Amino acid sequence: MDLTTDLKQNILFVRVDEARLDAAGVLEFKEDMRKITESAPERVVLDLGRVTFLDSSGLGALVAVLKLMAPHTKFELAQVKGAVAQVFKLTRMDTVFTIYDTPQDALTAISTS
């Protein structure tokens, strides 16, 4: 799974550089996220802007990542759009995750909270 990380203002931004988050890649995604977030700061923002397809396995992987975060770590999302946003709305997962329009919005909201 191709993931890019960037640390800004003590917030770990992780970008999924893949078009699909589905059954074919979720095991690798979960393992990569586990490694990336082992020593993460108190906030992690996952940028899904390049993801155009998310199935139930991908959604389950996001929930699994949420559960493996340390209790003090917030796991938030950015750029959930198109068909991926529809999956979140249909499953009501948009009420489980904090979702920002852009990573910059996440940075602004986080730095002002």
Secondary structure, DSSP 8 states (H G I E B T S, - for coil): --EEEEEETTEEEEEE-SSEESTTTHHHHHHHHHHHHTT--SEEEEE-TT--EE-HHHHHHHHHHHHHS-TT-EEEEE---HHHHHHHHHHTGGGTS-EESSHHHHHHHHHH-
